[in-house]
Amino acid sequence: MPTLAEQIIPRRKLLLMLCETVLFMAVVLIGTSVEPLTTKSFTLLSWSSDLLRGLLTSFTIAVICQASLSYNDLYDWKTAQNRAELAHRLAHAAFYALVMLGFLSMVTHSVFFLPGLDNIHSETWKLIVLVGIAFGGVFAFRHGFHWFFYKWRFGERVVVVGSSVEAQQLARMVLDSPMSGFEMLGIIEEPGQPPLPQGPGDPPLVGSLDNLRQLCRDEDISRVVVALRERRGKVPVDRLLECRMDGVQVEEREAMYERLTGKLSVESMRPSYLIYGRGFTKDPLTMVMKRVLDILTATIGLSVSLPICILTAIAIKLTSRGPVFFCQERCGQDGAPFKVIKFRTMRTDAEKESGPVWAQKNDSRVTAIGRFLRLSRIDEIPQFLNILSGRMSFVGPRPERPHFVAQLQDAIPFYPLRHTVKPGLTGWAQVRHPYGASIEDAQEKLRYDLYYIKNMSLLFDLNIILRTVDVILHRKGSR
């Protein structure tokens, strides 16, 4: 079964991040401790308090540099695989990292300490040079890192069994996700089914069910994924059992899909996958910790944002007629209705003629100040009150209007399951998918919502909160 850790940070991505942490630390610490940049006699081979402080400083610098890499999407394989794009984004990341380091150096004089420098503040240029060298090292290291894994097939080799469209789509997903740690060998077709169409870039057909066991032995297959077109009485139990007895992992298509995408395949998923599979456990300790996190984040959020709220209220009153706040009925846990509170971003007569409709891109009903409030997510701040009252959680599925819920429950399978937890100010669907404005978007978000409910934990909530900060900084997904 897929694990949450594999979705939050795949093993190969984790290894890349750890290697780059060591690279940044080594360049900074060693570079300032040897000629020609060192100005203070120091040896790295003897343990001392100065060495410990130097390690902590170099680790802090590494974290800042990697935060800049992450901000520029350089831990997203699809973004970073283009060599020209990699160099361009690395240059931006280096600039941002140096700005942050310069700011911290000026504000916190006693934080940075490198044992090989007599006065780090008067020798800042050396740190700038070394950070630049480290980013150049990252550029070279990444090419070597990916070459190594492709050359030596350092990953789980996978074969897909099935002649369905879903089997072919899944195989393409594995091919398109090299950072996941899986290597796709190909597809084994079902007997008695129409052949799969083969086009450029499609996964190859590698044999038949009769030689599945031998294929797994010859090609060192670690995992067989079953995605049959016809299941009733056609599951090749004997062939799969032979592979399982040889130590090969056998799993359903839905499990691999969930692992690769961080969502559930609601359109093709059978109820038995939800009923018998792991997950959907609401551990009492987890729920208590989640509530504590809600209270802390809402209290801190309201306290810190109070000046912004006052300025926002004044701006709304000066730029448009109507109330400062906007209240609307939404569906909460178990479908119970409640009122969400936001800063008003639309005209007061926005739905006078049209009735309830989804917000559209460049919506003409949004006021001038409202557009900025939506992009910056400032309009959501009053919802901290709903979190404190217990009607919402900080992390959870987005609360939807009853009018749309009635439509979506009829059109989308498993849709009512998203109401088994409290709705959230942010959520897995909100950080992974743009604003939903159609039934298709609602179905896509449901895939993410069910994945969140299935894997709900404090660690997952913290990960979503960090991703939410990135979404706000990049102004993604708002309308």
Backbone hydrogen bonds, N-H to C=O, Kabsch-Sander energy under -0.5 kcal/mol:
donor,donor_aa,acceptor,acceptor_aa,energy
7,Q,3,T,-0.9
7,Q,4,L,-0.8
8,I,4,L,-2.6
9,I,5,A,-2.5
12,R,179,M,-0.5
13,K,179,M,-0.6
14,L,10,P,-2.7
15,L,11,R,-2.4
16,L,12,R,-2.1
17,M,13,K,-2.4
18,L,14,L,-2.4
19,C,15,L,-2.5
20,E,16,L,-2.2
21,T,17,M,-1.9
22,V,18,L,-2.1
23,L,19,C,-2.2
24,F,20,E,-2.5
25,M,21,T,-2.4
26,A,22,V,-2.8
27,V,23,L,-2.5
28,V,24,F,-2.1
29,L,25,M,-2.8
30,I,26,A,-2.3
31,G,26,A,-0.6
31,G,27,V,-1.6
32,T,28,V,-1.3
33,S,30,I,-1.3
34,V,30,I,-0.8
37,L,34,V,-0.9
38,T,34,V,-1.4
39,T,116,G,-2.5
40,K,116,G,-1.1
46,S,43,T,-0.7
52,L,48,S,-1.9
53,R,49,S,-2.4
54,G,50,D,-2.3
55,L,51,L,-2.5
56,L,52,L,-2.4
57,T,53,R,-2.4
58,S,54,G,-2.7
59,F,55,L,-2.4
60,T,56,L,-2.2
61,I,57,T,-2.4
62,A,58,S,-2.2
63,V,59,F,-2.5
64,I,60,T,-2.2
65,C,61,I,-2.4
66,Q,62,A,-2.5
67,A,63,V,-2.3
68,S,64,I,-1.8
69,L,65,C,-1.9
70,S,66,Q,-2.5
71,Y,67,A,-2.4
72,N,68,S,-1.5
73,D,70,S,-2.0
74,L,69,L,-2.8
76,D,73,D,-1.2
77,W,75,Y,-0.7
79,T,76,D,-1.0
80,A,76,D,-2.4
81,Q,77,W,-1.7
82,N,79,T,-0.6
86,L,82,N,-2.7
87,A,83,R,-2.2
88,H,84,A,-2.0
89,R,85,E,-2.7
90,L,86,L,-2.3
91,A,87,A,-1.9
92,H,88,H,-1.6
93,A,89,R,-2.8
94,A,90,L,-2.7
95,F,91,A,-2.0
96,Y,92,H,-2.5
97,A,93,A,-2.6
98,L,94,A,-2.3
99,V,95,F,-2.1
100,M,96,Y,-2.4
101,L,97,A,-2.6
102,G,98,L,-2.6
103,F,99,V,-2.3
104,L,100,M,-2.5
105,S,101,L,-2.4
106,M,102,G,-1.8
107,V,103,F,-2.4
108,T,104,L,-2.8
109,H,107,V,-0.7
111,V,108,T,-1.0
112,F,108,T,-0.7
117,L,114,L,-2.0
122,S,119,N,-0.7
123,E,119,N,-0.8
124,T,121,H,-0.5
126,K,123,E,-1.2
127,L,123,E,-0.9
128,I,124,T,-2.1
129,V,125,W,-2.3
130,L,126,K,-2.4
131,V,127,L,-2.5
132,G,128,I,-2.1
133,I,129,V,-2.3
134,A,130,L,-2.5
135,F,131,V,-2.2
136,G,132,G,-1.8
137,G,133,I,-2.3
138,V,134,A,-2.0
139,F,135,F,-1.9
140,A,136,G,-1.8
141,F,137,G,-3.0
142,R,138,V,-2.5
143,H,139,F,-1.1
144,G,140,A,-1.8
145,F,141,F,-3.0
146,H,142,R,-2.3
147,W,143,H,-2.0
148,F,144,G,-2.3
149,F,145,F,-1.7
150,Y,146,H,-2.2
151,K,147,W,-3.0
152,W,148,F,-2.3
153,R,149,F,-0.7
154,F,149,F,-1.1
155,G,153,R,-2.2
156,E,181,G,-2.3
158,V,183,E,-3.1
159,V,223,R,-1.9
160,V,186,G,-2.2
161,V,225,V,-3.1
162,G,160,V,-0.6
162,G,188,I,-2.8
164,S,227,A,-0.8
168,Q,164,S,-1.6
169,Q,165,V,-2.5
170,L,166,E,-2.4
171,A,167,A,-2.2
172,R,168,Q,-2.0
173,M,169,Q,-2.0
174,V,170,L,-2.1
175,L,171,A,-2.0
176,D,172,R,-2.2
177,S,174,V,-1.2
180,S,177,S,-1.7
181,G,178,P,-1.1
182,F,177,S,-0.5
183,E,156,E,-3.2
184,M,182,F,-0.5
185,L,158,V,-3.2
185,L,183,E,-0.5
186,G,158,V,-0.7
187,I,204,P,-2.8
188,I,160,V,-3.1
189,E,187,I,-0.6
189,E,207,G,-0.9
193,Q,190,E,-1.0
199,G,197,P,-0.5
202,D,199,G,-2.1
206,V,187,I,-2.3
206,V,204,P,-0.5
207,G,187,I,-0.5
211,N,208,S,-0.9
212,L,209,L,-1.6
215,L,211,N,-2.5
216,C,212,L,-2.4
217,R,213,R,-1.7
218,D,214,Q,-3.0
219,E,215,L,-2.7
220,D,217,R,-0.5
221,I,216,C,-2.0
222,S,157,R,-2.3
223,R,157,R,-1.7
224,V,249,Q,-3.4
225,V,159,V,-2.5
226,V,224,V,-0.5
226,V,251,E,-2.7
227,A,161,V,-3.3
227,A,225,V,-0.6
234,K,231,R,-1.6
235,V,231,R,-0.9
237,V,235,V,-2.5
240,L,236,P,-2.4
241,L,237,V,-2.6
242,E,238,D,-2.0
243,C,239,R,-1.6
244,R,240,L,-2.3
245,M,241,L,-2.3
246,D,242,E,-0.9
246,D,243,C,-0.5
247,G,244,R,-1.5
248,V,243,C,-2.2
249,Q,222,S,-2.4
251,E,224,V,-2.3
253,R,226,V,-1.8
255,A,252,E,-0.6
256,M,252,E,-1.3
257,Y,253,R,-2.6
258,E,254,E,-2.3
259,R,255,A,-1.9
260,L,256,M,-2.4
261,T,257,Y,-2.2
262,G,258,E,-2.1
264,L,447,R,-1.6
266,V,264,L,-1.7
268,S,265,S,-0.9
269,M,265,S,-1.0
273,Y,270,R,-1.6
274,L,270,R,-0.7
274,L,271,P,-0.6
275,I,271,P,-2.3
276,Y,272,S,-2.7
277,G,273,Y,-0.9
280,F,454,K,-1.6
282,K,280,F,-0.6
283,D,281,T,-1.0
287,M,283,D,-2.3
288,V,284,P,-2.2
289,M,285,L,-2.6
290,K,286,T,-2.2
291,R,287,M,-1.9
292,V,288,V,-2.3
293,L,289,M,-2.3
294,D,290,K,-2.1
295,I,291,R,-2.4
296,L,292,V,-2.5
297,T,293,L,-2.7
298,A,294,D,-2.5
299,T,295,I,-2.4
300,I,296,L,-2.6
301,G,297,T,-2.6
302,L,298,A,-2.5
303,S,299,T,-2.1
304,V,300,I,-2.8
305,S,301,G,-2.0
306,L,302,L,-0.6
306,L,303,S,-0.7
309,C,305,S,-2.7
310,I,306,L,-2.0
311,L,307,P,-2.1
312,T,308,I,-2.6
313,A,309,C,-2.5
314,I,310,I,-2.0
315,A,311,L,-2.4
316,I,312,T,-2.5
317,K,313,A,-2.0
318,L,314,I,-2.0
319,T,315,A,-1.5
320,S,316,I,-1.5
326,F,342,K,-3.4
328,Q,340,V,-1.5
330,R,338,F,-3.1
331,C,400,E,-2.8
332,G,330,R,-0.5
332,G,336,A,-3.1
334,D,419,H,-4.3
335,G,332,G,-1.9
336,A,333,Q,-1.6
338,F,330,R,-2.2
340,V,328,Q,-2.8
340,V,338,F,-0.5
342,K,326,F,-2.1
343,F,379,D,-1.8
344,R,324,V,-3.0
347,R,365,R,-2.0
350,A,347,R,-1.4
352,K,349,D,-1.5
355,G,351,E,-1.3
363,D,360,Q,-1.2
366,V,363,D,-1.3
367,T,345,T,-2.6
371,R,367,T,-1.7
372,F,368,A,-1.0
373,L,369,I,-2.2
374,R,370,G,-2.1
375,L,371,R,-2.2
376,S,372,F,-2.4
377,R,373,L,-0.7
378,I,373,L,-1.0
379,D,373,L,-1.4
380,E,377,R,-1.3
381,I,378,I,-1.7
383,Q,380,E,-2.0
384,F,381,I,-2.3
385,L,382,P,-1.8
387,I,383,Q,-1.7
388,L,384,F,-2.4
389,S,385,L,-1.8
390,G,386,N,-0.7
390,G,387,I,-0.8
391,R,386,N,-1.5
392,M,386,N,-1.4
393,S,423,P,-3.0
396,G,426,T,-2.4
404,F,401,R,-0.6
405,V,401,R,-2.4
406,A,402,P,-2.2
407,Q,403,H,-0.9
408,L,404,F,-2.9
409,Q,405,V,-2.5
410,D,406,A,-0.8
411,A,407,Q,-1.2
412,I,408,L,-2.5
415,Y,412,I,-1.3
417,L,414,F,-1.4
418,R,415,Y,-1.7
419,H,416,P,-1.6
420,T,417,L,-1.6
421,V,418,R,-0.7
424,G,397,P,-2.6
425,L,393,S,-1.4
426,T,394,F,-2.3
431,V,427,G,-1.8
432,R,428,W,-1.0
433,H,429,A,-1.9
435,Y,477,G,-0.7
442,A,438,S,-2.2
443,Q,439,I,-2.2
444,E,440,E,-2.1
445,K,441,D,-2.5
446,L,442,A,-1.9
447,R,443,Q,-1.4
448,Y,444,E,-1.2
449,D,445,K,-2.8
450,L,446,L,-2.8
451,Y,447,R,-1.4
452,Y,448,Y,-2.3
453,I,449,D,-2.5
454,K,450,L,-2.4
455,N,451,Y,-1.7
456,M,453,I,-0.7
461,D,457,S,-2.1
462,L,458,L,-2.4
463,N,459,L,-2.2
464,I,460,F,-2.3
465,I,461,D,-2.3
466,L,462,L,-2.1
467,R,463,N,-2.1
468,T,464,I,-2.2
469,V,465,I,-1.6
470,D,466,L,-1.4
471,V,467,R,-2.2
472,I,468,T,-2.5
473,L,469,V,-2.5
474,H,470,D,-2.1
475,R,471,V,-0.6
475,R,472,I,-0.7
476,K,471,V,-2.2
